[in-house]
Amino acid sequence: GTAQVNPKEVTTRMFEAAVANGASLLVGTVEGVRQENGRITAVVVNGAEISCGSVVFAMGPWSVLVEKWLPNIRVPMEGILSTSLLFRMPSPVSPPCALFCEEDEHGCHLEVNPRVDSTVYVCGCGGSAYLNEAQIAALPPDEVKPNPARIEAAHAALRSKTSVTGDVPPEAAACIRPCPP
């Protein structure tokens, strides 16, 4: 089976719950950790130490970076760099539906997921790149970009299967799906 969630919505709700329980947001670059007696006591962010009693490294595929900060910890990780499309529709698709397709002549295996926020999310654009740990660690998140050839192929594949998105132009995005062995 498969399931889709709206990552922004899930992240926003989790953040709101964390703030309601006393958390705050600090945007910066983690450079390392400080330890005392084998226990992490601080995280170094932009050169400043932030004291902590506990720490969670929830960095998706970039969790491989933990190995730099904690050399005794191994975080085996591979990733799949994929392109996706988002269509902002004038109203929600009705009736609610989803479409899951086999590999097609465009090299796509589309999954079409209309959402209640009036967007239609399309993944399975094909041509995904497989990345090893070193490639992930060397790739800054802001350099994860959609593949233009896959945007075109997926849009053509979608138009050949359904008219659900009509003439609405797609917004393209990309992500790295973490794949621990």
Phi, psi and chi 1 to 4 in degrees:
 res  aa     phi    psi   chi1   chi2   chi3   chi4
   1 GLY       -  173.8      -      -      -      -
   2 THR  -143.3  157.8 -173.4      -      -      -
   3 ALA  -149.2  150.3      -      -      -      -
   4 GLN  -126.9  138.1  -72.0  -72.3  -25.5      -
   5 VAL  -124.1  161.3  -63.0      -      -      -
   6 ASN   -87.6  106.0 -178.6  -33.4      -      -
   7 PRO   -57.4  -40.0  -16.2   24.5      -      -
   8 LYS   -64.4  -41.8 -177.3  176.3 -178.5 -175.6
   9 GLU   -65.6  -44.3 -175.8  176.1  -19.6      -
  10 VAL   -61.9  -46.6  169.1      -      -      -
  11 THR   -63.1  -43.1  -56.0      -      -      -
  12 THR   -60.9  -45.9  -61.1      -      -      -
  13 ARG   -65.3  -40.0  -62.1  -62.9  175.8  -98.9
  14 MET   -65.1  -41.7  -70.5  175.4   63.4      -
  15 PHE   -63.7  -44.9  177.3   69.8      -      -
  16 GLU   -58.9  -41.5  -71.1  168.9  -10.4      -
  17 ALA   -65.5  -39.8      -      -      -      -
  18 ALA   -64.5  -43.7      -      -      -      -
  19 VAL   -62.9  -40.4  168.6      -      -      -
  20 ALA   -62.1  -21.3      -      -      -      -
  21 ASN  -105.8   19.4  -74.9  -75.1      -      -
  22 GLY   102.5   -0.5      -      -      -      -
  23 ALA   -78.1  162.8      -      -      -      -
  24 SER  -140.1  165.2   61.1      -      -      -
  25 LEU  -105.5  131.8  174.2   65.0      -      -
  26 LEU  -126.9  117.4  171.1   64.5      -      -
  27 VAL   -93.5  127.9  176.9      -      -      -
  28 GLY   180.0 -174.0      -      -      -      -
  29 THR  -109.4  121.5  -59.4      -      -      -
  30 VAL   -73.2  127.9  174.2      -      -      -
  31 GLU  -109.6  -12.6  -62.0  166.7  -12.4      -
  32 GLY   162.8 -169.9      -      -      -      -
  33 VAL  -134.3  159.6  -61.7      -      -      -
  34 ARG  -111.9  140.4  -64.8  -73.3  178.5 -104.1
  35 GLN  -127.2  149.0  -63.2 -176.2   65.8      -
  36 GLU  -134.6  124.9  -69.5  179.3   19.8      -
  37 ASN    53.9   41.0  -58.8  -39.2      -      -
  38 GLY    75.5    8.8      -      -      -      -
  39 ARG  -117.6  135.6 -175.3  168.3  168.0   79.7
  40 ILE   -71.3  126.1  -64.1  173.7      -      -
  41 THR  -113.7  -15.5   58.1      -      -      -
  42 ALA  -158.6  153.9      -      -      -      -
  43 VAL  -113.4  133.7  177.2      -      -      -
  44 VAL   -92.4  115.3 -179.2      -      -      -
  45 VAL  -122.6  120.2  179.4      -      -      -
  46 ASN    49.9   41.2  -64.6  -21.5      -      -
  47 GLY    83.9   -8.6      -      -      -      -
  48 ALA  -105.0  139.1      -      -      -      -
  49 GLU   -85.9  129.4  -73.0 -169.8   20.1      -
  50 ILE  -110.7  111.7  -46.6 -112.8      -      -
  51 SER   -64.2  146.8  -63.8      -      -      -
  52 CYS  -153.1  150.9   63.4      -      -      -
  53 GLY   -93.3  -27.3      -      -      -      -
  54 SER  -144.3  156.1  -57.1      -      -      -
  55 VAL  -143.9  142.2   64.5      -      -      -
  56 VAL  -123.2  125.4  175.0      -      -      -
  57 PHE   -97.6   99.7  -63.8  104.8      -      -
  58 ALA  -116.2   78.9      -      -      -      -
  59 MET  -119.9   21.5  -54.9 -178.3  -47.0      -
  60 GLY    54.0 -136.4      -      -      -      -
  61 PRO   -63.5  -25.0   20.9  -30.4      -      -
  62 TRP   -75.4    4.8  -71.8  -83.4      -      -
  63 SER   -61.0  -17.3  -65.5      -      -      -
  64 VAL   -59.4  -23.5  -61.8      -      -      -
  65 LEU   -66.3  -20.4  -63.2  173.7      -      -
  66 VAL   -58.0  -31.0  170.3      -      -      -
  67 GLU   -60.6  -29.9  -66.5  179.1    1.4      -
  68 LYS   -67.6  -37.8  -72.6 -169.8  -29.6 -173.5
  69 TRP   -86.5  -28.9  -47.9  -38.3      -      -
  70 LEU  -129.8   83.2  -58.9  168.5      -      -
  71 PRO   -58.9  -20.8  -16.9   24.3      -      -
  72 ASN   -86.1   -3.7  -65.1  -28.4      -      -
  73 ILE  -103.5  133.0  -58.7  -67.6      -      -
  74 ARG  -109.2  128.7  176.9   95.1  172.6   92.9
  75 VAL  -122.4   82.2 -176.0      -      -      -
  76 PRO   -67.7  130.9   22.0  -27.3      -      -
  77 MET  -155.9  137.9 -176.0   72.3   65.1      -
  78 GLU  -124.2  169.2  -65.2  174.6  -11.2      -
  79 GLY  -146.3  159.1      -      -      -      -
  80 ILE  -120.7  115.0  -57.3  172.3      -      -
  81 LEU   -86.9  114.4  174.1   58.8      -      -
  82 SER  -127.9  152.6  -61.8      -      -      -
  83 THR   -98.4  145.7  -64.2      -      -      -
  84 SER  -139.8  164.1   61.3      -      -      -
  85 LEU  -123.2  148.5  -56.0  178.0      -      -
  86 LEU  -133.1  128.8 -174.7   71.3      -      -
  87 PHE  -111.9  125.4  -63.9   83.3      -      -
  88 ARG   -94.3  102.0  -63.9 -170.5 -174.5  -81.1
  89 MET   -86.5  157.0  -53.7  -56.7  -67.2      -
  90 PRO   -68.9  -23.2   15.3  -22.4      -      -
  91 SER  -155.3  163.2   60.7      -      -      -
  92 PRO   -59.7  148.2  -21.9   32.3      -      -
  93 VAL   -67.5  131.8  171.8      -      -      -
  94 SER  -135.4  134.6 -177.0      -      -      -
  95 PRO   -73.7  161.0   28.4  -33.2      -      -
  96 PRO   -56.0  140.2  -22.8   32.6      -      -
  97 CYS  -159.2  173.7   58.8      -      -      -
  98 ALA  -152.4  158.3      -      -      -      -
  99 LEU  -135.0  127.0  176.2   63.7      -      -
 100 PHE  -124.4  121.7  -58.5   92.0      -      -
 101 CYS  -117.1  154.2  -55.4      -      -      -
 102 GLU   -76.2  170.1  -66.2 -179.4  -27.9      -
 103 GLU   -56.2  135.0 -173.9   89.2   15.1      -
 104 ASP  -121.5 -175.9   64.3   18.6      -      -
 105 GLU   -66.7  -12.4   66.8  -84.7   11.7      -
 106 HIS   -94.0    0.8  -58.7  -79.3      -      -
 107 GLY    77.0   20.4      -      -      -      -
 108 CYS  -109.3  155.6  -60.0      -      -      -
 109 HIS  -134.1   68.0   48.4  -83.6      -      -
 110 LEU   -59.9  144.3  -62.7 -177.1      -      -
 111 GLU  -122.5  120.4  -65.1 -178.2   15.2      -
 112 VAL  -112.8  118.3 -177.2      -      -      -
 113 ASN  -126.1   95.6  -61.9  -79.9      -      -
 114 PRO   -67.3  141.5  -21.7   34.2      -      -
 115 ARG  -117.1  159.7  -62.7  173.7  172.8  165.5
 116 VAL   -68.4  -16.4  -63.0      -      -      -
 117 ASP   -85.2   15.8   67.3   -5.3      -      -
 118 SER    73.7   16.5  -61.3      -      -      -
 119 THR  -103.9  156.9   60.4      -      -      -
 120 VAL  -122.5  118.8  175.3      -      -      -
 121 TYR   -99.0  131.9  174.6   74.9      -      -
 122 VAL  -125.6  122.7  178.2      -      -      -
 123 CYS  -126.1 -175.6   60.9      -      -      -
 124 GLY    78.0   34.2      -      -      -      -
 125 CYS   -75.2   -8.1  -61.5      -      -      -
 126 GLY    76.3  170.9      -      -      -      -
 127 GLY    68.5   23.0      -      -      -      -
 128 SER   -65.9  146.9  -62.6      -      -      -
 129 ALA  -100.1  135.6      -      -      -      -
 130 TYR   -94.7  128.5  -68.6   81.1      -      -
 131 LEU  -116.2  140.6  -54.7  176.0      -      -
 132 ASN   -91.4  178.4   63.4   32.2      -      -
 133 GLU   -56.8  -45.4  -67.8  175.3   32.4      -
 134 ALA   -64.5  -39.8      -      -      -      -
 135 GLN   -65.5  -40.1  -69.9  169.6  -49.1      -
 136 ILE   -64.4  -48.3  -66.7  168.5      -      -
 137 ALA   -60.8  -30.8      -      -      -      -
 138 ALA   -87.2   -6.7      -      -      -      -
 139 LEU  -102.8  106.2 -177.3   60.2      -      -
 140 PRO   -63.6  142.3  -18.4   29.3      -      -
 141 PRO   -53.3  -35.0  -27.1   34.6      -      -
 142 ASP   -74.5   -4.0   60.9  -11.6      -      -
 143 GLU  -101.6    6.2  -70.3 -175.2   22.0      -
 144 VAL   -81.9  108.1  174.6      -      -      -
 145 LYS  -123.5  150.0  -53.6  -77.4 -173.7 -162.5
 146 PRO   -70.4  153.3   19.5  -25.3      -      -
 147 ASN   -87.4  115.5  178.3  -27.4      -      -
 148 PRO   -55.9  -36.6  -23.9   33.6      -      -
 149 ALA   -65.7  -35.2      -      -      -      -
 150 ARG   -75.8  -30.2  -60.5  -41.2  -50.9  157.3
 151 ILE   -61.1  -49.8  -64.5  167.1      -      -
 152 GLU   -63.3  -45.2 -174.9  176.2  -40.8      -
 153 ALA   -63.6  -43.4      -      -      -      -
 154 ALA   -67.1  -39.4      -      -      -      -
 155 HIS   -65.1  -41.8 -160.8 -163.0      -      -
 156 ALA   -64.5  -42.7      -      -      -      -
 157 ALA   -62.1  -43.0      -      -      -      -
 158 LEU   -62.1  -47.6 -178.5   64.8      -      -
 159 ARG   -61.5  -28.6  -74.0 -169.8  -49.9  -99.1
 160 SER   -77.7  -12.8   74.6      -      -      -
 161 LYS  -112.1  -29.1  -67.1  168.8 -179.1   44.7
 162 THR  -156.6  156.6 -179.5      -      -      -
 163 SER  -107.7   13.6   60.3      -      -      -
 164 VAL   -56.7  -31.0   72.5      -      -      -
 165 THR   -95.9   -4.2   57.4      -      -      -
 166 GLY    52.6 -133.6      -      -      -      -
 167 ASP   -96.5   10.9  -66.8  -31.2      -      -
 168 VAL   -67.8  126.3  174.1      -      -      -
 169 PRO   -74.1  146.3   24.9  -31.0      -      -
 170 PRO   -83.6  150.3   30.0  -33.7      -      -
 171 GLU   -99.5  132.1  -62.7  173.3   19.4      -
 172 ALA  -101.1  146.2      -      -      -      -
 173 ALA  -143.4  172.4      -      -      -      -
 174 ALA  -145.2  156.1      -      -      -      -
 175 CYS  -149.6  165.4   68.6      -      -      -
 176 ILE  -111.9  116.5  -61.0  176.3      -      -
 177 ARG   -83.8  121.6  -69.1  176.4  -78.9  144.6
 178 PRO   -70.7  138.4   20.5  -25.6      -      -
 179 CYS  -133.0   83.4  -61.4      -      -      -
 180 PRO   -67.9  141.8   10.0  -11.1      -      -
 181 PRO   -66.0      -   15.7  -19.5      -      -
